[in-house]
Amino acid sequence: MAPSPVRALVMIKAISIPFEEVFLSLRKYPAVKQAWGVTGDIDIILYVETRDTRELFDLVKKIREEPWCMSTKTSIILASYPE
């Protein structure tokens, strides 16, 4: 049985560009399963799934290198409802 993936939400503060441009650049990251453009203190929320925390760390590091990314905050999902 394969181990469960590490699931996380990555909250991104971005420069002022259209969400669609960000979404297009996220296509190169297969671990990004869903993305939302939102209002409030952050601009984008990503739902990601990685094999382990090392892969999650590497993914967030790459996202932080994107020219539109100003900062990130990551929360690993411990439980969800419904599962």
Residue pairs with C-beta under 8 A, 6 or more apart in sequence:
3 51
3 52
5 49
5 50
5 51
6 49
6 50
6 51
6 52
6 53
6 55
6 56
6 76
7 47
7 48
7 49
7 76
7 77
7 80
8 47
8 48
8 49
8 50
8 56
8 74
8 75
8 76
8 77
9 45
9 46
9 47
9 48
9 74
9 75
9 77
10 45
10 46
10 48
10 59
10 60
10 63
10 72
10 73
10 74
11 42
11 44
11 45
11 46
11 72
11 73
11 74
11 75
12 42
12 43
12 44
12 45
12 46
12 63
12 69
12 70
12 71
12 72
13 41
13 42
13 43
13 69
13 70
13 71
13 72
14 22
14 43
14 44
14 68
14 69
14 70
15 67
15 68
15 70
17 68
19 37
19 44
21 68
22 35
22 37
22 44
22 66
22 68
23 35
23 37
25 66
25 68
26 32
26 35
26 46
26 63
29 48
29 59
29 62
29 63
31 48
31 49
31 50
31 55
31 56
31 59
32 46
32 47
32 48
32 59
33 47
33 48
33 49
34 46
34 47
35 44
35 45
35 46
35 47
36 44
36 45
36 46
37 43
37 44
38 44
38 45
42 73
46 63
48 56
48 59
50 56
50 59
53 76
56 74
56 76
60 72
60 74
63 69
63 72
64 71
64 72
